[in-house]
Amino acid sequence: MTLRLLLAATLALLAGPGSAACRDDVVALRGDWGQTRFRVEIADTPQERAQGLMFREEMPRGAGMLFVYEAPQPASFWMKNTLIALDILFIDRTGTITRVHHNAQPGDLTPLAGGDTVFAVLEINGGLARTYGIGPGTQIQHPDFAGGPAVWPCEDVAQ
C-alpha cells in the first residue's frame, strides 16, 4: 500500500500542477490515488476501433489506445488476435470511468461488457489499473470530452 501511494504521489508531481492542458495524444487520469498520464493512439473510426491493438507484441508501460465513439452507446470488447494482456477502462460522456476489466487475457473471445452508455474506452497494459488504483469514479481528461459535460474539462487545448 505504501509503495502504491508513493508511486501515485510521484506520478502526480510528474503530471504537473493542475494538468490543465489537453493534447490529442495524451489522456490524464485522476482519482483519490493521485494523477497519471498515458500517451495514446486514438481509434475513432469503425475501422480503427475494429483493429485496436490486435497483433501487437508489446506496448510501452506509459502507452495506451483510446477508442472514441460518436455518441454514448452499448459497448463490449474481446481479445481476439490481441497478444498482450490489457486493462480495459470503459468511460462515460462525462469522462468518468464506469467499469474496469482487469487483465483481459490475450486471445480470449469472451465479450467484456462495458455498459449501455460507453462514450470511450481506454486500453492500457494489464495490471496497471490496479497498480495505480484506477477504478470506477476515476476521471479522464482529453479533448474528445470537451464537447460534453466533462467532469475534468480542458482549460487550454494545446495539440
RODO-2510 file (C-alpha; in nm, 4 decimals, decimal comma):
residues 159
     n   res          X          Y          Z
     1     m     0,0000     0,0000     0,0000
     2     t     0,2816     0,2431     0,0867
     3     l     0,4539     0,1750    -0,2455
     4     r     0,1291     0,2462    -0,4327
     5     l     0,0843     0,5780    -0,2504
     6     l     0,4438     0,6747    -0,3216
     7     l     0,4000     0,5843    -0,6888
     8     a     0,0765     0,7840    -0,7116
     9     a     0,2387     1,0878    -0,5476
    10     t     0,5350     1,0699    -0,7848
    11     l     0,3057     1,0441    -1,0851
    12     a     0,1011     1,3401    -0,9625
    13     l     0,4150     1,5521    -0,9415
    14     l     0,5202     1,4469    -1,2917
    15     a     0,1765     1,5360    -1,4267
    16     g     0,2325     1,8981    -1,3277
    17     p     0,0150     2,1473    -1,1458
    18     g    -0,3483     2,1063    -1,2428
    19     s    -0,2605     1,9212    -1,5607
    20     a    -0,4947     2,1612    -1,7405
    21     a    -0,3531     2,1450    -2,0943
    22     c    -0,5023     1,8789    -2,3195
    23     r    -0,3429     1,7067    -2,6164
    24     d    -0,4892     1,4575    -2,8604
    25     d    -0,2119     1,2083    -2,7894
    26     v    -0,2327     1,2164    -2,4077
    27     v    -0,5010     1,1188    -2,1564
    28     a    -0,4721     1,2341    -1,7977
    29     l    -0,6386     1,0337    -1,5206
    30     r    -0,7083     1,1439    -1,1653
    31     g    -0,8660     0,9961    -0,8571
    32     d    -0,8218     0,9852    -0,4821
    33     w    -0,4985     0,7936    -0,5538
    34     g    -0,3408     1,0857    -0,7465
    35     q    -0,2849     1,1508    -1,1165
    36     t    -0,1131     0,9855    -1,4098
    37     r    -0,0954     1,0189    -1,7865
    38     f    -0,0779     0,7838    -2,0803
    39     r     0,0368     0,8623    -2,4315
    40     v    -0,2401     0,7260    -2,6529
    41     e    -0,3257     0,6370    -3,0061
    42     i    -0,6816     0,7325    -3,0992
    43     a    -0,9223     0,4852    -3,2586
    44     d    -1,2245     0,6898    -3,3621
    45     t    -1,3347     0,5320    -3,6897
    46     p    -1,5085     0,1949    -3,7222
    47     q    -1,2009     0,0524    -3,8960
    48     e    -0,9577     0,1776    -3,6293
    49     r    -1,1828     0,0527    -3,3494
    50     a    -1,2115    -0,2907    -3,5156
    51     q    -0,8311    -0,3189    -3,5472
    52     g    -0,7487    -0,1847    -3,1999
    53     l    -0,4335    -0,3346    -3,0542
    54     m    -0,4583    -0,6641    -3,2415
    55     f    -0,1323    -0,8353    -3,3382
    56     r     0,0884    -0,6073    -3,1264
    57     e     0,3502    -0,7991    -2,9332
    58     e     0,4201    -0,5250    -2,6784
    59     m     0,3174    -0,1787    -2,5677
    60     p     0,5250     0,0658    -2,3610
    61     r     0,4141     0,0981    -1,9974
    62     g     0,3001     0,4592    -2,0356
    63     a     0,1080     0,3976    -2,3588
    64     g    -0,2455     0,3021    -2,4476
    65     m    -0,5227     0,3258    -2,7021
    66     l    -0,8302     0,5448    -2,6639
    67     f    -1,1391     0,4262    -2,8515
    68     v    -1,3879     0,7093    -2,9011
    69     y    -1,7476     0,6759    -3,0222
    70     e    -1,9666     0,9405    -3,1855
    71     a    -2,2215     0,9126    -2,9030
    72     p    -2,2688     0,7056    -2,5853
    73     q    -2,3763     0,3501    -2,6693
    74     p    -2,3625    -0,0104    -2,5529
    75     a    -2,0110    -0,1490    -2,5990
    76     s    -1,8235    -0,4668    -2,5304
    77     f    -1,4702    -0,5724    -2,6189
    78     w    -1,2977    -0,9036    -2,6720
    79     m    -0,9351    -1,0054    -2,7088
    80     k    -0,9420    -1,1751    -3,0497
    81     n    -0,5959    -1,1561    -3,2087
    82     t    -0,4697    -0,9486    -2,9154
    83     l    -0,1304    -1,0728    -2,7989
    84     i    -0,0846    -0,8770    -2,4739
    85     a    -0,2915    -0,8679    -2,1536
    86     l    -0,4870    -0,5438    -2,1203
    87     d    -0,6842    -0,3488    -1,8647
    88     i    -0,9963    -0,2184    -2,0406
    89     l    -1,1451     0,1007    -1,8921
    90     f    -1,4974     0,1966    -2,0007
    91     i    -1,5734     0,5700    -1,9834
    92     d    -1,8990     0,7671    -1,9975
    93     r    -1,9617     1,1021    -2,1708
    94     t    -1,8533     1,2999    -1,8642
    95     g    -1,5081     1,1405    -1,8684
    96     t    -1,5747     0,9162    -1,5696
    97     i    -1,4610     0,5545    -1,5680
    98     t    -1,7661     0,3377    -1,5074
    99     r    -1,6188    -0,0115    -1,5366
   100     v    -1,2735    -0,1749    -1,5482
   101     h    -1,1917    -0,5208    -1,6775
   102     h    -0,8562    -0,6139    -1,5266
   103     n    -0,6028    -0,8263    -1,7142
   104     a    -0,8150    -0,9258    -2,0123
   105     q    -0,6369    -1,2332    -2,1466
   106     p    -0,4831    -1,2489    -2,4947
   107     g    -0,6935    -1,4376    -2,7479
   108     d    -0,9999    -1,4690    -2,5211
   109     l    -1,3225    -1,4417    -2,7235
   110     t    -1,5446    -1,3757    -2,4212
   111     p    -1,7260    -1,0422    -2,4668
   112     l    -1,6328    -0,7950    -2,1916
   113     a    -1,9365    -0,5724    -2,1468
   114     g    -1,8794    -0,2073    -2,0665
   115     g    -2,2375    -0,0986    -2,0134
   116     d    -2,5022     0,0845    -2,2148
   117     t    -2,3620     0,4405    -2,2094
   118     v    -1,9997     0,3954    -2,3191
   119     f    -1,8516     0,7008    -2,4897
   120     a    -1,4865     0,5938    -2,4852
   121     v    -1,2666     0,3023    -2,3864
   122     l    -0,9048     0,3202    -2,2738
   123     e    -0,6847     0,0130    -2,3084
   124     i    -0,3619     0,0028    -2,1090
   125     n    -0,1211    -0,2760    -2,0183
   126     g    -0,2745    -0,5421    -1,7975
   127     g    -0,2202    -0,4832    -1,4259
   128     l    -0,1622    -0,1064    -1,4435
   129     a    -0,5134    -0,0111    -1,3317
   130     r    -0,4615    -0,1985    -1,0034
   131     t    -0,1051    -0,0705    -0,9687
   132     y    -0,2181     0,2925    -0,9938
   133     g    -0,5536     0,2481    -0,8174
   134     i    -0,7600     0,3314    -1,1289
   135     g    -1,1206     0,2192    -1,0966
   136     p    -1,4813     0,3316    -1,1330
   137     g    -1,5056     0,7008    -1,0495
   138     t    -1,1590     0,7840    -1,1860
   139     q    -1,1792     1,0904    -1,4120
   140     i    -1,0291     1,1289    -1,7588
   141     q    -0,9134     1,4496    -1,9244
   142     h    -0,8828     1,4559    -2,3048
   143     p    -1,0016     1,6883    -2,5862
   144     d    -1,2605     1,4325    -2,7022
   145     f    -1,4612     1,5015    -2,3855
   146     a    -1,4627     1,8790    -2,4445
   147     g    -1,7969     1,8827    -2,6309
   148     g    -1,9944     1,7391    -2,3414
   149     p    -2,0460     1,7669    -1,9675
   150     a    -1,6852     1,6841    -1,8768
   151     v    -1,6082     1,6414    -1,5064
   152     w    -1,2468     1,7440    -1,5754
   153     p    -1,2583     1,9876    -1,8669
   154     c    -0,9608     2,1036    -2,0666
   155     e    -0,8712     2,4595    -1,9801
   156     d    -0,6213     2,5033    -2,2592
   157     v    -0,6334     2,2712    -2,5583
   158     a    -0,2775     2,2533    -2,6933
   159     q    -0,2244     1,9951    -2,9648
***
